[in-house]
Amino acid sequence: MFSGLYDWFWDEHNWLPEGYTWEDFESTPNITKPHAKDLYITPFLAVGIFLFRYIFEKYAALRLCNALGIKNVSNDNKLCSNVICETAFKSSTNPDQAMLRQLSKDTGWTFQAVSRWFRRRRRAKNKTPLLRKATESCWRCFVYLVLFVYGSYVLFRTDWLWDTKQFLIGYIRTHNLTVELRWYYYIELALYLQMMVTQLTDTKRKDFWQQYIHHVVTILLISGSFTSGHFRFGAVIMFIHDASDFWLEGAKVCNYAKIERLSEIFFILFAVTFYLTRWVYFPFWVLQTFMKENGRICGSQTSYYSFPYLMLYLCFVLCVLHFYWGVLIGRMIYKFTAAGKIEKDVRSDDDEDGSDVGDTD
C-alpha cells in the first residue's frame, strides 16, 4: 500500500511537463540539479534558527531595546487602582452579575463602573508586554534584512530576475543550482518552518489565521518549486517577500521607542516596496510569465493537478493575502495622511494599545 502511494506521489506526470523525466534531475559535472532529499536538512536548520533567535532576543535585541528606552509600562491610564476589585479579580477575572453588585456596594461605585473596571483589567492583563513585542520585531527586522541582503547578492547577478522568461527557458536541463542559491532555499524554508511553530507563542494578531495560511502556502511553494525544478521562480517569490518586511519591523521598533519621524520614514518605504513588489511585480511579471509561458516553453502538463498548476493555485492564494494586507496598509496610509502620524496596528488585538504599526509577514 505505502509503496503504491509512494510511486503515485512521485509519478513524473504529477510533477513534470511532458517530455521530462526524473533522469533530467541528475546532476552533471557542470550543472547541479535539485533533489527533494536535499531538503531533509531544513528541519534541523529550523531548530538552529529557533535557538539563535532565543539568544538574539535575550541578549542583542533586549540590549538594543533598553538602549532605545523601550520599557514595559501600563498602556491603560484609564484603569483606576482599587484594592477591593483587585482582590476580587485574583479569584475571578470575569465575575457574574451578583458578584458585581456586591462589589458595587463594597466600593461605593456604580454597577457600570465596576463592570468597566473588570473589562479594562482583563484587557490590561491580556496585552502583550511592550518589551516583548519590541524584541520580536528586532529579531524579524534582523533576519529579513539579512535574507534580503543575501538574496540581493544571489539574484542581482542573474539575468532571470529582470527577464522573467528566463525562469523557464532551458528548464532544468540547463538550469544550474548554485551553492549560494541552494543555501538561500535552505535558510528560507527553515525560517518559515520555524515561524509556523513560533507564531503559536508570538504576539497574537487579528489576522493570525491569514498569517498561518501564508506560512503554510509559502512552505509548499518553496519546497515544491525546489523539487519540481522551478527554483528560479521560487527564489524570486522568496526575495520579494523579504524586500519589504524589514522596513516594517524597523518602523515598529522605532514606534515602540517613540522615534516617530524615523518610524514614519520606514513605514513609507515599507508601503512603497510592498505595493511595487507584491501588487505589481509579483502578479504582472512573475505570475503572468509563469501562467502564459510555462506551457509554451516547458511543455504542457498532463493534469490540472500536477504541481506546476498547484503552484499557480498557491500563488493565487498569496495574491489574495497580499490584497488583504494591502488594503490594511492603505487604511493606515489614509489615517497617516489625516492625522499626520502613524496610528496603531490595524491588525493588533490590543485595540487601545496605540503602539503598533502594521504587519504582513
C-alpha positions in Angstrom: 0.0 0.0 0.0 2.6 2.5 1.1 4.8 1.5 -1.9 2.0 2.2 -4.3 1.2 5.5 -2.7 4.9 6.5 -2.8 5.1 5.6 -6.5 1.9 7.6 -7.3 3.1 10.6 -5.4 6.5 10.7 -7.2 5.0 9.9 -10.6 6.6 12.1 -13.2 3.2 13.2 -14.6 2.3 14.7 -11.2 5.4 16.9 -11.2 6.9 17.4 -14.6 5.8 18.6 -18.1 5.5 16.2 -20.9 8.9 15.1 -22.3 10.7 15.3 -18.9 11.7 12.6 -16.5 13.4 12.4 -13.2 16.6 11.5 -15.1 16.7 15.1 -16.2 17.3 16.0 -12.5 20.6 14.0 -12.4 23.5 16.4 -11.9 26.3 16.6 -14.4 29.9 17.7 -13.8 29.0 21.2 -14.9 25.3 21.6 -13.8 24.0 20.8 -10.3 20.3 19.9 -10.1 17.9 19.9 -7.1 16.6 16.8 -5.4 13.8 16.5 -2.8 16.1 14.7 -0.4 18.3 17.8 -0.3 15.6 19.5 1.8 15.9 17.0 4.6 18.4 19.3 6.3 15.9 22.1 6.7 14.1 20.8 9.9 17.5 20.7 11.7 18.3 24.2 10.4 14.9 25.4 11.7 15.8 24.2 15.2 19.1 26.0 14.9 17.3 29.2 13.8 15.0 28.8 16.8 18.0 28.6 19.2 19.7 31.5 17.5 16.5 33.6 17.8 16.3 32.9 21.5 19.9 34.1 22.0 19.5 37.1 19.8 16.3 38.3 21.5 17.6 37.7 25.0 21.0 39.5 24.5 21.2 41.6 21.4 17.6 42.7 20.9 16.9 43.2 24.6 20.0 45.4 25.0 19.1 47.4 21.9 15.6 48.0 23.2 16.9 49.1 26.6 19.2 51.5 24.9 16.3 52.9 23.0 14.4 53.4 26.2 11.7 50.8 25.5 10.2 49.6 28.7 7.2 47.6 30.0 4.7 50.2 31.1 1.0 50.1 31.5 -0.8 51.4 28.4 -4.1 51.7 30.1 -4.1 55.0 32.0 -7.9 54.8 32.5 -7.6 51.9 34.9 -8.1 53.2 38.5 -6.4 51.4 41.4 -8.9 49.7 43.6 -7.8 47.1 46.2 -11.2 45.6 46.6 -11.7 45.0 42.9 -8.1 43.8 42.5 -8.6 41.2 45.2 -11.8 40.0 43.6 -10.0 39.9 40.2 -7.5 37.4 41.6 -10.3 35.0 42.4 -12.4 35.7 39.3 -11.4 37.6 36.2 -15.0 37.6 34.8 -17.4 37.8 37.8 -21.1 37.3 37.5 -23.7 40.0 38.0 -24.3 39.1 41.6 -20.7 39.5 42.5 -20.5 42.8 40.5 -23.5 44.1 42.5 -21.8 43.1 45.8 -18.6 44.8 44.7 -20.6 47.9 43.8 -21.8 48.1 47.4 -18.4 47.4 48.8 -16.6 50.0 46.7 -19.3 52.7 46.5 -19.0 52.6 42.7 -21.9 52.2 40.3 -22.6 48.8 38.8 -21.5 50.1 35.4 -18.2 51.5 36.8 -17.3 48.1 38.4 -18.1 46.3 35.1 -16.0 48.7 33.2 -13.1 48.3 35.6 -13.1 44.5 35.1 -13.2 44.9 31.3 -10.2 47.2 31.4 -8.4 45.0 33.9 -8.9 41.9 31.7 -7.6 43.9 28.7 -4.6 45.1 30.6 -3.8 41.5 31.7 -4.1 40.1 28.1 -1.9 42.8 26.5 1.5 41.6 25.3 4.3 43.4 27.2 5.8 46.2 25.0 9.4 44.9 25.5 8.4 41.5 24.2 6.8 43.0 21.1 9.9 45.1 20.6 12.4 42.2 20.8 10.2 40.1 18.4 10.3 43.0 15.9 14.0 43.4 16.4 14.5 39.7 15.5 12.3 39.9 12.4 13.9 43.1 11.2 17.3 41.5 11.6 16.5 38.2 9.9 14.5 39.8 7.0 17.3 42.3 6.4 20.0 39.6 6.3 17.9 37.5 3.9 17.2 40.5 1.7 20.9 41.4 1.5 21.9 37.8 0.8 19.1 37.4 -1.7 20.2 40.6 -3.5 23.8 39.1 -3.7 22.4 35.9 -5.2 19.8 37.2 -7.6 21.2 40.5 -8.8 23.9 38.7 -10.6 21.4 36.7 -12.6 19.6 37.6 -15.8 16.3 36.0 -14.9 15.5 38.4 -12.1 14.8 41.0 -14.7 13.8 38.8 -17.7 11.2 36.6 -16.2 11.0 34.3 -19.3 14.5 33.1 -18.2 12.6 31.3 -15.4 11.6 28.8 -18.0 14.0 28.8 -20.9 16.2 25.8 -20.6 14.1 24.5 -17.8 16.1 22.1 -15.5 18.3 20.7 -18.3 20.5 23.8 -18.3 19.5 25.5 -15.0 22.4 25.3 -12.6 21.5 25.3 -8.9 24.5 27.2 -7.4 25.7 26.7 -3.8 24.5 30.2 -2.9 21.0 29.6 -4.3 20.8 26.2 -2.7 21.5 27.7 0.8 19.1 30.6 0.1 16.4 27.9 -0.3 17.6 26.0 2.8 17.6 29.1 5.1 14.3 30.5 3.8 12.5 27.1 4.2 13.9 26.6 7.6 12.9 30.1 8.7 9.3 29.6 7.6 9.2 26.2 9.3 10.4 27.9 12.5 7.9 30.8 12.1 5.0 28.3 11.6 5.7 26.9 15.1 6.7 30.1 17.0 3.7 32.0 15.7 1.7 30.0 18.2 3.5 31.7 21.0 4.4 35.1 19.5 2.3 38.2 19.8 -1.2 37.4 18.6 -2.7 39.4 15.8 -6.3 39.6 14.5 -5.1 38.0 11.2 -3.5 35.1 13.0 -5.1 32.6 10.6 -4.2 34.6 7.5 -0.6 34.7 8.6 -0.6 31.0 9.3 -2.1 30.2 5.9 0.6 32.4 4.4 3.3 30.4 6.1 1.9 27.1 5.0 1.5 28.3 1.4 5.0 29.7 1.3 6.5 26.4 2.7 4.6 24.4 0.0 5.8 26.8 -2.7 9.4 26.8 -1.6 9.7 23.0 -1.2 7.6 22.3 -4.3 9.4 24.7 -6.6 12.7 23.3 -5.5 11.6 19.7 -6.0 10.0 20.4 -9.4 13.0 22.2 -10.7 11.3 25.7 -10.8 13.8 27.1 -8.3 14.3 30.3 -10.2 10.6 31.0 -9.9 10.6 30.1 -6.2 13.7 32.2 -5.4 12.1 35.4 -6.8 9.0 34.7 -4.7 11.2 34.4 -1.6 13.1 37.6 -2.5 10.1 39.9 -2.9 8.7 38.8 0.5 12.0 39.8 2.2 12.3 43.1 0.2 9.6 45.0 2.3 9.3 43.3 5.6 12.4 44.5 7.3 11.3 48.1 6.7 8.0 47.3 8.6 9.7 45.7 11.5 12.2 48.6 11.7 9.2 51.0 11.8 7.7 49.0 14.6 10.9 49.2 16.7 11.1 53.0 16.2 7.5 53.4 17.0 7.9 51.5 20.3 10.9 53.7 21.1 8.8 56.9 20.3 11.2 57.8 17.4 8.2 58.9 15.3 9.9 60.6 12.4 12.1 57.6 11.6 9.2 55.3 12.1 7.2 57.2 9.6 10.0 57.1 7.0 10.4 53.4 7.5 6.7 52.8 7.1 6.5 54.8 3.9 9.5 52.9 2.5 7.7 49.7 3.5 4.4 50.6 1.9 6.1 51.7 -1.4 8.2 48.5 -1.5 5.2 46.3 -0.6 2.9 47.7 -3.4 5.7 47.6 -6.0 6.8 44.0 -5.3 3.5 42.3 -4.2 0.9 44.3 -6.1 2.9 45.0 -9.3 6.0 42.8 -9.9 4.6 39.6 -8.5 1.2 39.3 -10.3 2.0 41.2 -13.5 5.6 39.9 -14.2 6.4 36.8 -12.2 2.9 35.1 -12.1 1.8 36.3 -15.5 5.0 34.9 -17.1 4.5 31.5 -15.5 0.9 31.4 -16.5 1.4 32.3 -20.1 4.8 30.9 -20.9 5.2 27.7 -18.9 3.2 25.5 -21.2 4.7 27.0 -24.3 8.3 26.9 -23.2 8.5 23.9 -20.9 5.7 21.8 -22.4 2.1 21.1 -21.4 1.1 19.3 -18.3 -0.9 16.1 -18.4 -3.1 17.0 -15.4 -4.5 20.1 -13.8 -3.4 18.5 -10.5 0.2 18.5 -11.5 2.5 20.6 -9.3 3.0 23.5 -11.8 -0.7 24.0 -11.7 -0.7 23.6 -7.9 2.0 26.3 -7.7 -0.3 28.6 -9.6 -3.2 27.9 -7.2 -0.9 28.6 -4.3 0.3 31.9 -5.9 -3.4 32.9 -6.3 -3.8 32.4 -2.5 -0.8 34.6 -1.9 -2.3 37.3 -4.2 -5.5 37.3 -2.1 -3.5 37.6 1.1 -1.4 40.4 -0.5 -4.5 42.2 -1.5 -6.0 41.9 2.0 -2.8 43.2 3.6 -2.5 45.9 1.0 -6.0 47.2 1.9 -5.0 47.3 5.6 -1.8 49.3 4.7 -3.9 51.6 2.6 -6.1 52.3 5.6 -3.1 53.1 7.7 -1.8 55.4 5.0 -5.1 57.2 4.9 -5.0 57.6 8.7 -1.4 58.7 8.5 -2.2 61.5 6.0 -5.3 62.6 8.0 -3.6 62.5 11.5 0.0 63.3 10.5 1.4 60.3 12.3 1.2 56.5 12.2 -1.8 55.2 14.1 -2.0 51.8 15.9 -1.6 48.5 14.1 -5.0 47.9 12.3 -4.4 44.1 12.9 -3.5 44.3 16.6 -5.6 42.6 19.2 -4.7 45.4 21.6 -7.4 47.7 20.4 -6.5 50.5 22.7 -2.7 49.9 22.5 -1.8 52.6 20.0 1.8 51.3 19.9 1.9 49.2 16.8 2.1 49.6 13.1 1.0 47.1 10.5 2.5 43.6 9.7 2.5 41.4 6.6 5.0 38.7 7.1 
